[in-house]
Amino acid sequence: MNIKIAWRNIWRNRKRTFITISSVFLAVILAIFMRSFQEGSYATMIENSVGQFTGYVQVHQKDYWDDKTLDNGIEINDTLLQTIKSIKHVTDYSLRIESFSLASYKKNTKGAIVMGIEPIKENKMLNIKSKLIKGEYFTEKDSGIIIGSKLAEYLNIGINDTLVLMGQGHWGQSAIGAFNIKGIVKMPSPTLDRQVIFMPLELSQRYFSFENGATSIIVQFADNSLTETITNELNAKLDTSIYKAMTWQKMSPVIAQQIQSDKSSGIMMIGILYMIIAFGIFGTVLMMTEERKKEFAIMIAIGTQKSKLIIISIYEALFINLIGVFTGIILAFPLVYYFLINPIRMTGKIAESMESIGYEPIMPTLIDINIFLHQTYIILIITGIAALYPLFSIWRMKLIKSLRR
């Protein structure tokens, strides 16, 4: 009976109910939208700088990260690869050779990162094929290379032209070669796009005179939250006198610190938003309570117990809050999805600033069930606290004074 009365009560004054529900669902939309933008920006930063380059976990020769030379590379063997594959949640691995070379075409010369990759495996991770703007992707036995679009623009080189590379190979040998440009790729990270040259692994091993060698092994797994766990398990199983597994946070500490710093300011901003939301919701509840004080007084005067009136008010608050929250989630999802597919693209000096530190100048949202759940819980807590006011008001009500209103 109390539930039925509460449900009828909230629709007795539809305007008041819609105002209260609107304050809740707008709060939910604002909180979800702002948080999804923050998390989307962090995810893009990590993907541009980590997912598109270092990977989330790498295995190296133990001294490689302190002295990134081919001499500190890894001699690949089946035992090492089987150990990596035996770790739970690891889906695959890919071998890489990374080193610097001087890239030259006619009178144009620029330093570049030469990245020898396994074409099929790396395409699953970096999705290089979809980023091609000219030419075609290579195969494992190919003798052609793929270069970044900004590097191609700087060198003024195109498809089927020949690029000369000069560098240092394994154990100090000279690395010199002329390679046909098979494709031009536009990488999300502007820094990488200005420097990268992709080469099939076998071709790069011959170029660097490092047969059956690699500088790093990229460990692939589906859930990025397991980064730390998988790294610890690898170091527990590998011979740490020879090998070392590292997380992206250790390989890219500057990016990790930037994200942590930005998250701190983001938490402050979302905290200010919650304060605004709390005052807005409380103001609505206060207005609703003051408007109904005479109604409550009449019900008490005709014999309704205060405890029963409080229970009915709790049900009313529960109905209004749940309707507002679920309406907010339903309306927030398509909004968040739209900006995931069509991210806000920065222009002008902001874009230049982001590109200068290697980030794609976009602000996408992120669809994550935890964002929706966490914001929902927080808004429910805020509305629940605000709903205490009418209960306190009923309990402390002076009957005669309220009837004279």
Sequence and secondary structure as in RCSB ss.txt:
>XXXX:A:sequence
MNIKIAWRNIWRNRKRTFITISSVFLAVILAIFMRSFQEGSYATMIENSVGQFTGYVQVHQKDYWDDKTLDNGIE
INDTLLQTIKSIKHVTDYSLRIESFSLASYKKNTKGAIVMGIEPIKENKMLNIKSKLIKGEYFTEKDSGIIIGSK
LAEYLNIGINDTLVLMGQGHWGQSAIGAFNIKGIVKMPSPTLDRQVIFMPLELSQRYFSFENGATSIIVQFADNS
LTETITNELNAKLDTSIYKAMTWQKMSPVIAQQIQSDKSSGIMMIGILYMIIAFGIFGTVLMMTEERKKEFAIMI
AIGTQKSKLIIISIYEALFINLIGVFTGIILAFPLVYYFLINPIRMTGKIAESMESIGYEPIMPTLIDINIFLHQ
TYIILIITGIAALYPLFSIWRMKLIKSLRR
>XXXX:A:secstr
 HHHHHHHHHTTSHHHHHHHHHHHHHHHHHHHHHHHHHHHHHHHHHIIIIIIII SEEEEETTTTTS SGGG EE
  HHHHHHHHTSTTEEEEEEEEEEEEEEEETTEEEEEEEEEE HHHHHHHH HHHHEEEE    TT  EEEEEHH
HHHHHT  TT EEEEEEE GGG EEEEEEEEEEEE  SSHHHHTTEEEEEHHHHHHHTT TTEESEEEEEES GG
GHHHHHHHHHHHS TTTEEEEEHHHH HHHHHHHHHHHHHHHHHHHHHHHHHHHHHHHHHHHHHHHHHHHHHHHH
HTT  HHHHHHHHHHHHHHHHHHHHHHHHHHHHHHHHHHHHS EE  HHHHHHHHHTT  SEE     HHHHHHH
HHHHHHHHHHHTHHHHHHHHT  HHHHHT 
